[in-house]
Amino acid sequence: MPVVKRTDIDCTNASDASPRKQLFQDHFFFKAGHERSLTQIKFNREGDLLFTCSKDHVINVWFADNGERLGTYDGHNGAVWTIDVDSQSRFLVSGSADNTMRLWDVESGKCLYVWEFPTAVKRVAFSEDDSQIVCITEQRMGHQGAFRIFNINREDDGTDQSKEPVSFFNPIGSKPTLCAFAHTPDLILSGHESGKVALFDAKTGEEVLSNERAHMDVVTDLQLSPDRSYFITSSKDKTARLHETKTLTVLKTYTTETPLNSAAIAPGKPYVLLGGGQDAMSVTTTSLRQGKFETRFWHKIFEEEVGRVKGHFGPVNTIAVSPKGDCYASGGEDGFVRVHHFDESYFRAKPYGDLQIEN
């Protein structure tokens, strides 16, 4: 296993003119935990475990505090595109290019159930109460993109699951790429290839609401706030946006100069984290920042960039912030997982200047 490293990260501000722009430092460890590029990373609710998946067919779980690998979940025969873990850290669900969705026992690593589909599973997500899973299967080979919702039997050992979904529907129009349960469990929130975000009725499949111009290009990530009242999206159109879940109104826009693959909301602090970068084929040799492979910190309210963290040797594909707010993780095209623990200066910073914000 690689040596766990500790160092200070250079977080360079775009400008030091504003008192709101605070420098912070952190320490990190990185792991060459995968042989191919990372596709998604997820913390559990307690923030002590980190789950990672990759195009190398493997799912790993790590201790978030020291980077020790706890184990792997082996069984997929294709790239693992997506994972989610329930609120009790009991079940893990994964979706893969092998056209299956799998349910795992987190503690033992045992595969409990396999659902088979005609095409690849591009996104999976648990409902807030862990009673259901929603997934998106890819539009391909004559099959339409589809949403499926499954009831999850949490009795006994978890192996007795229903093969058939309780809801199945094909959205009309742009291909869906992302999904999650919205602020209420009877609505599914989705991101699409055209840049659209939408809400669908979980039972009927009816499109309840949409914002066709949420982005100008494919939506690459969608992450909800802890209370699901708002969410953040990233896009190849080089922006990330904060939206109200109930109305799909765009609340804030964070405009960068590089395609974005992921965006996350920092709990307890008014920051959002953005990651992306152009692949090597798209980067000119005259670029000042070869590929722009940094995690960018933006002030969630003021829409100002406040810092960057360098490190990956390829585009940042996925970002997650610990629910505890003490660290974040990034997964790259380079196959590395990097976990950054924030220093005291991050927590002492005054993101609103001298303004006092009451909770």
C-alpha positions as CSV (number, residue, x, y, z in Angstrom):
1,M,0.0,0.0,0.0
2,P,1.3,3.5,-0.7
3,V,2.6,5.6,2.2
4,V,0.2,8.0,3.8
5,K,1.6,11.4,3.2
6,R,0.9,14.6,5.2
7,T,1.7,18.0,3.8
8,D,0.3,21.5,3.5
9,I,-1.7,22.3,0.3
10,D,-1.1,25.5,-1.6
11,C,-4.5,27.1,-1.9
12,T,-3.9,30.2,-4.0
13,N,-6.5,32.9,-4.0
14,A,-7.6,34.5,-7.2
15,S,-7.2,37.8,-5.5
16,D,-6.3,39.0,-2.0
17,A,-8.1,42.3,-2.3
18,S,-11.4,41.2,-0.7
19,P,-11.5,40.5,3.1
20,R,-13.9,37.7,2.4
21,K,-11.2,35.7,0.6
22,Q,-9.5,33.6,3.3
23,L,-6.5,31.4,2.7
24,F,-6.7,28.0,4.4
25,Q,-4.5,25.0,4.6
26,D,-5.1,21.3,5.0
27,H,-3.3,18.0,5.1
28,F,-4.1,15.1,2.9
29,F,-3.3,11.5,2.1
30,F,-3.7,10.0,-1.3
31,K,-4.2,6.4,-2.4
32,A,-3.6,4.6,-5.7
33,G,-6.6,2.5,-4.8
34,H,-7.7,1.9,-8.4
35,E,-6.0,1.0,-11.6
36,R,-8.3,3.1,-13.7
37,S,-10.1,6.4,-13.4
38,L,-12.5,7.1,-10.5
39,T,-16.2,7.5,-11.3
40,Q,-17.8,8.3,-8.0
41,I,-17.0,8.6,-4.3
42,K,-19.3,8.7,-1.3
43,F,-19.0,9.2,2.4
44,N,-21.3,7.4,4.8
45,R,-23.6,9.5,7.0
46,E,-21.1,9.5,9.9
47,G,-18.2,10.6,7.7
48,D,-15.9,7.8,8.9
49,L,-16.0,5.7,5.8
50,L,-15.3,6.6,2.2
51,F,-16.6,4.4,-0.7
52,T,-14.9,4.7,-4.1
53,C,-15.7,3.1,-7.5
54,S,-13.9,3.1,-10.8
55,K,-13.7,1.9,-14.3
56,D,-11.5,-1.0,-13.1
57,H,-14.6,-2.9,-12.0
58,V,-13.7,-2.5,-8.3
59,I,-15.4,-0.8,-5.3
60,N,-13.2,0.1,-2.3
61,V,-14.0,1.2,1.2
62,W,-11.5,3.3,3.3
63,F,-11.2,4.8,6.7
64,A,-11.6,8.5,6.1
65,D,-9.3,9.6,8.9
66,N,-6.2,7.7,8.0
67,G,-6.7,6.3,4.5
68,E,-6.5,2.7,5.5
69,R,-8.3,0.4,3.0
70,L,-10.9,-1.7,4.8
71,G,-11.8,-3.9,1.9
72,T,-13.2,-4.3,-1.6
73,Y,-16.5,-5.3,-3.1
74,D,-15.8,-7.6,-6.0
75,G,-18.3,-8.9,-8.5
76,H,-18.9,-6.4,-11.3
77,N,-17.6,-7.3,-14.7
78,G,-17.6,-3.8,-16.1
79,A,-16.8,-0.2,-15.1
80,V,-18.6,0.7,-11.9
81,W,-20.3,4.0,-12.7
82,T,-22.1,4.8,-9.5
83,I,-22.5,3.9,-5.8
84,D,-24.6,4.9,-2.8
85,V,-24.6,3.9,0.9
86,D,-27.6,3.9,3.1
87,S,-27.9,6.1,6.3
88,Q,-27.1,3.1,8.6
89,S,-24.0,2.0,6.7
90,R,-25.6,-1.4,6.3
91,F,-26.3,-1.6,2.6
92,L,-24.3,-0.4,-0.4
93,V,-25.8,-0.2,-3.9
94,S,-23.8,0.0,-7.1
95,G,-24.5,0.3,-10.8
96,S,-22.2,-0.9,-13.6
97,A,-21.5,-1.1,-17.3
98,D,-22.1,-4.8,-17.0
99,N,-25.8,-4.0,-17.0
100,T,-26.4,-4.9,-13.3
101,M,-27.2,-3.1,-10.1
102,R,-25.9,-4.9,-7.0
103,L,-26.8,-4.7,-3.3
104,W,-23.9,-5.3,-0.9
105,D,-23.5,-5.9,2.8
106,V,-21.2,-3.1,3.9
107,E,-19.6,-4.9,6.8
108,S,-18.9,-8.3,5.2
109,G,-18.5,-7.2,1.5
110,K,-21.0,-9.9,0.5
111,C,-23.1,-9.3,-2.6
112,L,-26.7,-9.7,-1.4
113,Y,-28.7,-9.3,-4.6
114,V,-28.2,-8.6,-8.3
115,W,-30.7,-6.8,-10.6
116,E,-30.1,-7.3,-14.4
117,F,-31.0,-4.8,-17.1
118,P,-30.7,-4.4,-20.9
119,T,-28.2,-1.5,-20.6
120,A,-25.7,0.0,-18.2
121,V,-26.7,1.5,-14.9
122,K,-25.4,5.1,-14.8
123,R,-26.7,6.3,-11.4
124,V,-28.1,4.9,-8.2
125,A,-29.4,6.6,-5.0
126,F,-31.1,5.6,-1.8
127,S,-34.2,7.4,-0.6
128,E,-33.9,9.4,2.6
129,D,-35.5,6.7,4.7
130,D,-33.4,3.9,3.0
131,S,-36.6,2.1,1.9
132,Q,-36.2,2.5,-1.8
133,I,-33.5,2.8,-4.5
134,V,-33.8,4.7,-7.8
135,C,-31.6,4.0,-10.7
136,I,-31.1,5.2,-14.3
137,T,-30.3,2.8,-17.1
138,E,-28.6,4.1,-20.2
139,Q,-30.2,4.8,-23.5
140,R,-28.5,2.4,-25.9
141,M,-28.9,-0.4,-28.4
142,G,-32.5,0.5,-29.1
143,H,-33.4,0.8,-25.5
144,Q,-34.7,4.1,-24.1
145,G,-33.2,5.6,-21.0
146,A,-35.2,4.5,-18.0
147,F,-35.9,5.3,-14.3
148,R,-36.6,2.3,-12.1
149,I,-37.5,2.5,-8.4
150,F,-37.2,-0.6,-6.2
151,N,-38.5,-1.3,-2.7
152,I,-35.7,-2.5,-0.5
153,N,-36.5,-5.3,2.0
154,R,-34.4,-4.6,5.1
155,E,-35.6,-7.6,7.0
156,D,-33.3,-10.6,7.7
157,D,-30.0,-10.6,5.8
158,G,-31.1,-8.5,2.8
159,T,-30.9,-11.3,0.2
160,D,-34.7,-11.5,-0.3
161,Q,-35.3,-8.6,-2.7
162,S,-37.9,-8.1,-5.4
163,K,-36.7,-8.5,-9.0
164,E,-39.4,-6.1,-10.3
165,P,-39.5,-2.4,-9.7
166,V,-42.4,-0.7,-8.1
167,S,-42.1,2.1,-10.7
168,F,-40.6,2.1,-14.2
169,F,-40.8,4.9,-16.7
170,N,-39.0,6.3,-19.8
171,P,-38.6,10.1,-19.7
172,I,-39.5,11.9,-23.0
173,G,-36.8,14.1,-24.5
174,S,-33.2,14.5,-23.4
175,K,-31.4,11.5,-22.0
176,P,-31.2,11.4,-18.2
177,T,-27.8,11.0,-16.7
178,L,-28.3,11.7,-13.0
179,C,-31.1,11.0,-10.4
180,A,-31.9,11.3,-6.7
181,F,-35.0,11.4,-4.5
182,A,-36.1,15.0,-4.1
183,H,-37.3,16.9,-1.1
184,T,-40.3,14.6,-0.9
185,P,-40.0,10.8,-1.6
186,D,-42.8,10.9,-4.3
187,L,-40.6,13.0,-6.6
188,I,-37.4,12.1,-8.5
189,L,-34.9,14.8,-9.3
190,S,-32.9,14.3,-12.5
191,G,-30.1,15.9,-14.6
192,H,-30.0,15.4,-18.4
193,E,-27.6,15.3,-21.3
194,S,-29.1,18.5,-22.8
195,G,-28.4,20.5,-19.6
196,K,-32.0,20.1,-18.3
197,V,-32.9,19.4,-14.7
198,A,-36.4,18.0,-13.9
199,L,-38.7,16.6,-11.3
200,F,-40.7,13.4,-12.1
201,D,-43.6,11.8,-10.2
202,A,-42.1,8.7,-8.8
203,K,-45.2,6.6,-9.3
204,T,-46.6,7.8,-12.7
205,G,-43.4,9.0,-14.4
206,E,-45.0,12.3,-15.3
207,E,-42.6,15.2,-15.6
208,V,-43.9,17.5,-12.9
209,L,-41.5,20.4,-13.5
210,S,-38.4,21.1,-15.6
211,N,-35.8,23.8,-16.2
212,E,-34.7,23.2,-19.8
213,R,-31.9,25.7,-19.6
214,A,-30.4,24.9,-16.2
215,H,-27.2,24.3,-18.1
216,M,-26.1,24.7,-21.7
217,D,-24.4,21.2,-21.9
218,V,-24.5,17.8,-20.2
219,V,-25.1,17.8,-16.4
220,T,-22.2,15.9,-14.9
221,D,-23.1,15.8,-11.2
222,L,-26.0,16.5,-8.9
223,Q,-25.7,16.6,-5.1
224,L,-28.4,17.6,-2.6
225,S,-28.0,19.6,0.6
226,P,-28.5,17.6,3.8
227,D,-32.2,18.7,4.0
228,R,-32.8,18.3,0.3
229,S,-34.2,21.8,0.0
230,Y,-31.6,22.8,-2.6
231,F,-29.0,21.1,-4.7
232,I,-25.9,21.8,-6.8
233,T,-25.1,20.7,-10.3
234,S,-22.0,20.7,-12.5
235,S,-21.8,20.7,-16.2
236,K,-19.5,20.5,-19.2
237,D,-20.7,24.1,-19.9
238,K,-18.0,25.2,-17.4
239,T,-20.5,26.2,-14.7
240,A,-21.9,24.9,-11.5
241,R,-25.3,26.0,-10.3
242,L,-27.2,26.0,-7.0
243,H,-31.0,25.3,-7.4
244,E,-34.0,25.3,-5.2
245,T,-35.4,21.7,-5.2
246,K,-39.1,22.6,-5.0
247,T,-39.1,25.1,-7.9
248,L,-35.8,24.3,-9.8
249,T,-35.0,28.0,-9.6
250,V,-31.3,28.7,-10.2
251,L,-30.1,30.5,-7.0
252,K,-26.4,30.9,-7.7
253,T,-24.0,30.4,-10.6
254,Y,-20.3,29.6,-10.4
255,T,-18.6,30.2,-13.7
256,T,-15.1,28.7,-14.4
257,E,-12.9,28.4,-17.5
258,T,-12.9,24.6,-17.6
259,P,-15.4,21.8,-18.1
260,L,-16.7,20.6,-14.7
261,N,-17.3,17.0,-13.7
262,S,-18.4,17.3,-10.1
263,A,-19.7,19.8,-7.5
264,A,-20.3,19.4,-3.8
265,I,-21.8,21.4,-0.9
266,A,-19.7,21.9,2.3
267,P,-21.8,21.4,5.4
268,G,-21.5,24.0,8.1
269,K,-19.6,26.5,5.9
270,P,-20.8,28.7,3.0
271,Y,-18.6,27.0,0.4
272,V,-19.1,24.8,-2.6
273,L,-16.4,22.6,-4.1
274,L,-16.0,22.2,-7.9
275,G,-13.8,19.8,-9.8
276,G,-13.1,19.1,-13.5
277,G,-10.5,19.9,-16.1
278,Q,-9.9,19.1,-19.7
279,D,-8.4,15.7,-20.7
280,A,-4.9,15.6,-22.1
281,M,-6.1,15.5,-25.7
282,S,-7.9,18.9,-25.3
283,V,-5.1,20.8,-23.5
284,T,-2.8,23.0,-25.5
285,T,0.9,23.1,-24.6
286,T,0.7,26.8,-24.0
287,S,-1.9,26.5,-21.3
288,L,-0.7,28.1,-18.0
289,R,-2.6,25.5,-16.0
290,Q,-2.1,22.2,-17.8
291,G,-5.5,20.7,-17.6
292,K,-6.6,22.8,-14.6
293,F,-6.7,19.7,-12.4
294,E,-7.7,21.5,-9.2
295,T,-10.5,21.4,-6.7
296,R,-11.9,24.9,-6.6
297,F,-13.6,26.4,-3.5
298,W,-16.3,29.0,-4.2
299,H,-18.2,31.1,-1.7
300,K,-21.7,29.7,-1.9
301,I,-23.4,33.1,-1.3
302,F,-21.1,35.6,-2.8
303,E,-20.3,33.5,-5.9
304,E,-16.6,34.3,-5.6
305,E,-13.7,31.8,-5.9
306,V,-11.8,31.7,-2.6
307,G,-9.2,29.0,-3.1
308,R,-7.8,26.1,-5.1
309,V,-6.2,22.8,-4.2
310,K,-3.9,21.2,-6.6
311,G,-2.8,17.6,-6.8
312,H,-4.4,15.3,-9.4
313,F,-2.5,14.4,-12.6
314,G,-5.7,14.3,-14.7
315,P,-9.2,15.7,-14.5
316,V,-11.0,15.6,-11.2
317,N,-14.0,13.3,-11.9
318,T,-15.8,13.2,-8.5
319,I,-15.8,15.2,-5.3
320,A,-17.5,14.5,-1.9
321,V,-17.5,16.4,1.4
322,S,-17.7,14.6,4.7
323,P,-21.0,15.1,6.5
324,K,-18.9,16.1,9.5
325,G,-17.4,18.9,7.4
326,D,-13.9,18.1,8.5
327,C,-12.6,16.8,5.2
328,Y,-13.3,16.3,1.6
329,A,-12.3,13.6,-1.0
330,S,-11.6,13.8,-4.7
331,G,-11.2,11.1,-7.3
332,G,-9.4,11.6,-10.5
333,E,-8.8,10.4,-14.0
334,D,-5.4,9.4,-12.7
335,G,-6.8,6.6,-10.5
336,F,-5.9,8.4,-7.2
337,V,-8.2,9.1,-4.3
338,R,-7.2,12.1,-2.3
339,V,-8.7,12.9,1.1
340,H,-8.0,16.4,2.5
341,H,-8.5,17.1,6.2
342,F,-9.1,20.8,6.9
343,D,-6.8,22.7,9.3
344,E,-8.0,24.9,12.2
345,S,-7.6,27.9,9.9
346,Y,-10.4,26.7,7.8
347,F,-12.8,26.6,10.8
348,R,-11.5,29.9,12.2
349,A,-12.0,31.8,8.8
350,K,-14.7,34.4,8.6
351,P,-16.4,33.7,5.4
352,Y,-18.8,36.7,5.8
353,G,-16.1,39.1,7.0
354,D,-17.2,40.9,10.2
355,L,-20.8,40.0,9.7
356,Q,-22.2,37.7,12.4
357,I,-24.6,35.1,11.0
358,E,-27.1,33.7,13.5
359,N,-27.9,30.0,13.2
